[in-house]
Amino acid sequence: MGNKDFSFIPGLSDDEKILLRNITDKYEKAQQIYRPLYTFFLDERKQQLAQTVLASIKAEGFSFYGGYENAQRKILAVFDEYSRPENADFPLKPVTFTYRSVDRLTHRDILGALMSLDIKRECIGDILVGDGKSCTFVYETVADDVLSVSKIGRVGVKVSEGFDESVVPLVSFKLINATVSSLRIDGVVSAAAGVSRDKASALIRSSLVSLDHKEVSSASQKIDIGGVFSVRGHGKFELESCRETKKGRINIVVKKYL
């Protein structure tokens, strides 16, 4: 079904091609067996790639869910016209960690603790870090392992199944101020990631930079205020503001998510 070398999508990695073949195979099988099939958790780029490929084969039976509204990492369900799944049918479980408010845990602390259990990243959804309480969503096959956790780093935690909607994520970031000659993506990446302009261009040529979840294919591409970009190995950023100087250059403020 369709073009399974996905040559119509530039810059795909081998792993992404394998993922997309798996998705189209699942879609075909779901039509044959009349029940939904699911992927593991997909990040935002992979969700977009999945939507592109499913649209290319005119698929209508698919949906995404990550455990709560506005989740970033989501599971994809593919299904036939008679078996659309409800959110409760997705193979994920919410888990809440509680601990003393004086103990500070980060997204990295929690992710590291889960992956130390030999849980693959694709089995872990969003991690919401709050004050004395954090929540994550995991694939149902690893939920028992996660529920057995009693310590994250040096912090003792209590673990329970369920999503505590009172958890307000503590978003951590730092602001980077820089001056660039234009809003070309290579210049902004150079300033944000702290690398040379040549290195930024090389990262773009190597398909390691994405803007608003789309791979950047040209170093001359422009970025607008509010644009969210990721640089593999350097992090996730957002162009928060910019203003032109008297000398015709541009002062920018970039938010780096920590």
C-alpha positions in Angstrom: 0.0 0.0 0.0 1.5 3.3 -1.0 5.1 4.3 -1.5 6.9 2.4 1.2 10.3 3.9 0.5 8.7 7.2 1.6 10.9 9.1 -0.9 8.3 11.9 -0.9 9.4 12.9 2.6 13.0 14.3 2.5 15.5 13.7 5.2 14.1 10.6 6.8 16.5 8.5 9.0 16.6 4.7 8.7 14.8 4.4 12.0 12.0 6.8 10.8 11.6 4.7 7.7 11.2 1.6 9.7 8.7 3.3 12.0 6.6 4.5 9.0 6.6 1.0 7.4 5.5 -0.4 10.7 2.6 2.1 10.8 1.4 1.4 7.3 1.6 -2.3 8.0 -0.4 -1.9 11.2 -3.0 0.2 9.3 -3.4 -2.6 6.6 -3.7 -5.3 9.3 -6.2 -3.3 11.3 -8.5 -3.2 8.2 -8.2 -7.0 8.0 -8.8 -8.0 11.6 -11.4 -5.3 12.5 -9.8 -4.1 15.7 -7.5 -1.2 16.6 -3.7 -1.6 16.7 -1.4 0.8 18.5 2.2 2.1 18.3 4.3 3.0 21.3 4.6 6.7 22.3 5.6 9.0 19.5 7.2 12.4 19.8 5.8 15.4 17.9 8.0 14.9 14.9 7.0 11.2 14.6 3.4 12.1 15.0 3.6 14.5 12.1 5.5 12.0 10.0 2.8 9.4 10.8 0.0 11.8 9.8 1.8 12.6 6.5 2.2 9.0 5.6 -1.4 8.1 6.6 -2.7 11.0 4.5 -0.7 9.8 1.6 -2.6 6.5 1.6 -5.9 8.3 2.2 -6.2 6.6 5.6 -9.1 7.9 7.8 -9.0 5.5 10.7 -6.4 6.8 13.1 -6.1 8.9 16.2 -3.6 10.0 18.8 -3.8 10.1 22.6 -1.2 10.7 25.3 -3.2 10.3 28.5 -4.5 13.9 28.9 -5.4 16.9 26.8 -2.5 18.7 25.1 -0.1 15.8 25.7 3.1 16.1 23.6 4.1 12.4 23.4 1.2 10.3 22.1 0.3 6.8 21.1 -1.1 6.3 17.6 -4.1 4.1 17.1 -5.0 2.8 13.6 -8.4 1.1 13.0 -11.1 0.2 10.5 -14.4 2.1 10.2 -16.2 -0.1 12.7 -13.8 -0.1 15.6 -12.7 3.4 16.6 -11.2 3.2 20.1 -12.1 5.4 23.1 -9.3 7.2 25.0 -9.7 4.5 27.8 -8.8 1.8 25.3 -5.3 3.1 24.6 -2.6 0.9 26.2 -1.2 3.4 28.7 -1.4 3.9 32.4 -0.9 7.2 34.4 1.4 7.0 37.4 1.8 9.7 40.1 4.9 10.1 42.3 4.5 12.0 45.6 7.4 13.3 47.7 8.3 16.1 50.1 7.9 19.5 48.7 11.4 20.4 49.8 12.8 17.6 47.6 13.2 18.8 44.0 12.9 16.4 41.1 13.4 17.3 37.5 12.1 15.7 34.3 15.6 14.3 33.7 15.6 12.7 37.2 12.4 10.9 36.6 13.2 9.9 33.1 16.6 8.6 34.2 15.0 6.5 37.0 12.5 4.9 34.7 15.1 4.1 32.0 17.4 2.6 34.6 14.7 -0.1 34.9 15.5 -1.0 31.3 12.3 0.7 30.1 12.7 2.0 26.6 12.0 5.7 25.9 9.2 4.8 23.5 7.3 3.3 26.5 7.3 6.6 28.4 5.0 9.4 27.6 4.9 12.9 29.0 6.4 13.6 32.4 4.8 16.4 34.3 6.9 17.7 37.2 5.1 19.6 40.0 5.8 20.7 43.6 6.0 17.6 45.7 4.0 15.6 43.1 4.8 14.5 39.5 2.9 12.4 37.0 4.0 10.4 34.0 2.2 8.2 31.5 3.7 4.8 30.6 2.9 1.9 28.3 0.7 -0.6 30.1 3.3 -3.4 29.7 5.8 -1.6 31.9 3.4 -0.1 34.4 4.1 -2.7 37.1 7.8 -1.9 37.0 7.1 1.8 37.4 4.8 1.2 40.3 7.6 -0.6 42.1 9.8 2.5 42.2 10.5 3.7 45.8 13.3 6.1 45.1 14.2 8.6 42.4 17.9 9.5 42.9 18.1 10.2 46.6 14.5 11.2 46.9 12.1 8.7 48.5 8.7 8.6 46.6 5.3 7.1 47.0 3.9 5.7 43.7 0.2 5.3 42.8 -1.7 4.5 39.7 -3.7 7.4 38.3 -3.4 11.0 37.0 -3.6 13.7 39.6 -4.8 16.7 37.5 -3.8 19.1 40.2 -0.2 18.7 39.2 0.9 21.9 37.5 4.1 21.3 35.5 7.1 23.4 36.6 8.4 24.5 33.2 12.1 25.2 33.5 14.0 27.3 31.0 16.7 29.9 30.5 16.7 32.9 28.3 19.5 33.5 25.7 20.1 37.0 24.4 22.0 37.3 21.2 22.4 39.6 18.1 22.1 38.2 14.6 22.1 39.7 11.2 18.8 38.2 10.1 16.2 35.6 11.2 17.7 32.9 9.1 17.5 29.6 10.9 21.2 28.9 10.7 22.0 32.2 12.5 19.4 31.7 15.2 20.5 28.1 15.7 24.1 29.3 16.0 23.2 31.8 18.7 20.9 29.4 20.6 23.1 26.3 20.6 26.3 28.2 21.1 28.0 26.9 17.9 29.5 28.5 14.9 27.4 29.5 11.9 29.2 26.8 9.8 28.5 24.2 12.5 24.8 25.3 12.5 24.6 24.9 8.8 26.2 21.4 9.1 23.6 20.4 11.6 20.9 21.5 9.2 22.5 19.6 6.3 22.6 16.5 8.5 18.8 16.7 9.2 19.4 17.4 12.9 17.3 20.6 13.1 13.5 20.8 13.1 11.3 23.9 13.2 7.7 23.6 14.5 8.2 19.8 14.2 9.2 19.9 10.6 12.7 19.1 9.5 14.6 22.2 8.3 16.0 21.6 4.8 17.6 25.0 4.1 19.9 27.1 6.2 18.3 30.2 4.7 14.8 29.3 6.0 13.3 32.1 8.2 12.0 31.7 11.7 9.1 33.7 13.1 8.5 34.9 16.7 7.0 31.9 18.6 8.8 29.4 16.4 9.8 26.3 18.3 13.0 24.6 17.1 15.0 21.6 18.2 18.6 20.9 17.6 19.6 17.3 18.2 22.2 17.1 20.9 21.6 20.7 22.0 18.0 20.9 23.1 14.6 22.5 22.4 14.2 26.3 21.9 11.7 29.0 21.2 12.3 32.3 19.6 10.6 34.5 22.1 11.2 38.0 20.8 13.3 40.1 18.5 13.9 43.8 17.7 16.0 45.6 15.2 18.9 47.7 16.3 19.9 51.1 15.1 22.7 49.4 13.1 20.2 47.2 11.2 21.0 44.0 13.2 18.5 42.1 15.2 18.5 41.5 19.0 16.8 38.2 19.8 15.7 36.5 22.9 15.6 32.7 22.7 14.0 30.5 25.4 15.9 27.2 26.0 13.8 24.5 27.7 15.7 22.6 30.4 
